[in-house]
Amino acid sequence: MKKEFEEGDIKITVDYDKCTGAGECVTACPVEIFELVDGKAVVKDVGECIECCACVSACPQEAIEHSSC
């Protein structure tokens, strides 16, 4: 199951079948838009995203897709 988070031109998709809750996206994101909820990554404020793609690079399961990356 894929969960999409979007605002404006930015869309971040987290594949919950791949996400293991490692939390690397939470650690890597410089603007702290990720959090873990029930062991899965959630984007709490897409509007704050600076489109650096750190989340995509950091995810060991390749569970995150970003419209800018």
Number of C-alpha atoms within 10 A of each C-alpha: 8 14 13 15 17 15 12 7 9 15 16 23 18 22 19 17 11 16 19 15 19 16 19 18 26 22 15 17 19 14 13 15 18 23 17 15 10 8 13 18 25 23 23 13 14 19 15 12 19 14 15 14 18 17 26 21 16 19 21 16 16 14 19 24 19 18 12 12 12
